[in-house]
């Protein structure tokens, strides 16, 4: 381990309120991002358009009402740093505050007006126990707050423990999550418009598997929203 990496990890422990975007500065009082990272957030305008990179990536794979990602994910970029802190550093505030902010935008978008329930992509119970929480559910909590839509974290359940999707091809990702999800009390979802939420959209394999499972419910419609979208 390099001295620089060692120092970064030490700072994460010693200064838990340091900015998760740059790991250098402290945010202003009452904020969670420093001013520099706030100004450099790679925000998208997906929520303004029915046709956007998210809907294009998922086109033809399942019936999709609307789709959007809040940030663009680039290697070593701010979005990657934020999601790393959310998933591996216990910084739940990252997911919740991003959700609150994005929820206020989705609430004003004509493409997401009909959303009635927010359903996070679930973790396997073993993985959630290790992490302490589901990062997609934390993002969903923030969305639910400003969209004024209920969060249903148990609507989907992950029955099979899957390998990490990192470095897998689209075909491998689809195979990895095939049959991994199941429904819990699906009668609650009859004829509802559900927003599936996750942290990062890469190939879309996980979202496709979740949507295909949910669309077994009579009359259900699906939209998706993620914290970030990878190139």
URRA-V725804 format. One record per backbone hydrogen bond with DSSP energy under -0.5 kcal/mol. CO is the residue of the C=O (numbers start at 1). NH is the residue of the N-H. If there is no record, write none. Layout:
# URRA-V725804
CO,NH
CO,NH
This chain:
# URRA-V725804
2,6
3,7
4,8
5,9
6,10
7,11
8,12
9,13
10,14
11,15
15,18
17,27
19,23
25,19
28,31
32,20
33,28
34,38
35,39
36,40
37,41
38,41
41,43
42,72
45,48
46,49
50,52
52,56
53,57
54,58
55,59
56,59
58,61
58,62
66,224
68,226
70,44
71,73
71,229
72,74
73,231
74,77
77,81
78,82
79,83
80,84
81,85
82,86
83,87
84,88
84,89
85,89
85,91
90,92
91,94
91,95
92,96
93,97
94,98
95,99
96,100
97,101
98,102
99,103
100,104
101,105
102,106
103,107
104,108
105,108
105,109
106,109
109,112
110,113
112,115
116,150
117,119
117,195
118,152
119,197
123,158
124,127
124,128
125,129
126,130
127,131
128,132
133,135
134,138
135,139
136,140
137,141
138,142
139,143
140,144
141,145
142,146
143,147
144,148
144,149
150,118
152,155
155,184
157,159
157,182
165,168
169,173
170,174
171,175
172,176
173,177
174,178
177,180
180,159
180,160
182,157
185,188
186,189
187,190
189,192
192,194
192,221
193,116
193,117
194,196
194,223
195,119
196,225
197,121
198,227
199,228
200,202
201,230
204,208
205,209
206,210
207,211
208,212
209,213
210,214
211,215
213,216
214,217
217,220
218,191
221,194
222,65
223,196
224,68
225,198
226,70
227,71
228,201
229,73
